[in-house]
Amino acid sequence: MASLRAETRRTTFASLAACLSANTFLELAGGAAAFAQQPPAPTIEKLIGEGWEIAGYISARENRSLILFKHKEHRFLVQCSILTDVLRDPRIVMSCHELR
């Protein structure tokens, strides 16, 4: 009787694990597809080349800076975060995103 219960638990656990794995895979695949459809993040070089101006700058810590950009033809700002770390490769990590 005890071995039957143990076998039932293993079968139930295996079925549950298979369902969770399939659901997790579908969620990740859907998330990856949505992520792939997003336009590439702007870079500082691209922003300056397109006429964006620096609206603000702050050194958040000794190795991180934030730059705020504005454009007279757009109703949103772009914030860029720059991290400088000599222990990383690449040493400068930058990310920009729109603030709407």
N, C-alpha and C positions, 0 to 999 in steps of 0.2 A: 504494500500500500504506500509506504514511504517513497519507494523508488518510482512509483507511478506519479506521485505528486511532484517529485523532483524533475521527472521527464516532462510533465505538463508545464512546469515553470520554465524550463529551458526552451521548450517550443514556443511558449508565449513570449518569452524574452527575445528569442530570435526573430519572431514575427514583428514584434514591436521595434526592434533595432532595424530591421529591413525597411519598415514604413518610415521611421524617422530618417534613415539614410536617404531614402528616395525623396522625402519632403525637403530635407536640407539641400540636396543636390538641386532640386527644382528652384528653391529660393535663391541659392547662390547663382544659378544660371540666369535667372530672371534679373537679379541684381547686377550681374556682370553685363547683361545686355543693356540695362538702363544706364550703367556707368559708361559703356562704350559709346552711347548716343550723345553724351554731353560734349559740348565744344571744348577745345583745349583751353586751359587757363592762360590768361594773358601774362606776358613777361614785362619787366620794366622797360626793356629796350623797345618792345612793340608799342607800349603805351606812349612813351616819349615820341616815337616816330609817328604816331597817329595824332599828335597834338595835345596829349594830356599834360597837365601842369601839376606840380607838387603843391598840394594844399596844406600838408602838415607832415611833420617828421618827429619821431620820438625814439630815443634809445631806451628800450624797455629794461634791458639788463646789460651786462657787460658784453654779451655776445649776440644779442637780439635787437633788431631795429624794426620799426613799423613806419611805412611811408603811405600817406594818403594822397590819392590823385583825384583831380577834378577835370571835367571837360565842359566847355561852355555849351556844347550841343547835346549833352546827355544829362538826364535828371538823376543820375546815381553816381556814387563814388566808387573808387577801386582802392582796396587796401592791400598792400604787399607786406609780407613778413619776411625778413631776411635773418637767417641764423648763420653765424660764422663759428665753426668748430674745427680746430686743427686736428682733432682725433677722428673725424669722419672723412668719408670719401664719397661724394665730393665735399670739399671743405665749406662751401657756401650752399646752403639750402634755402630756396626761395619759393614762396607760394603767394599767389595773388587771387583775390576773389572780389566779386562785385558786392557792394552794399546798397541794397535797394530799400 
